[in-house]
Amino acid sequence: MATATIKLEFNLGNSIEEAFEEAIRLATTLRVWCEFDFNGVTCLANAESEIAKGVESYHNQLERKIGHKMAFA
């Protein structure tokens, strides 16, 4: 069975914690990967993801000076 990825878009004013929480909820419900862009960082979550790990990965990626920034929860 193939695994789908859906792209999410969050409104201004959402925190990275809220974004990962919702992405993980949707990934769990729909059994898909969720991808979203948050302040220039591409973020990925699935049903096994954890909010705290995603947030930590996001902040680590923000500190990078070069290259594509990708955070995994």
Helices and strands as residue ranges (DSSP letters): E 5-8, H 16-30, E 33-38, E 41-45, H 51-63, E 70-72
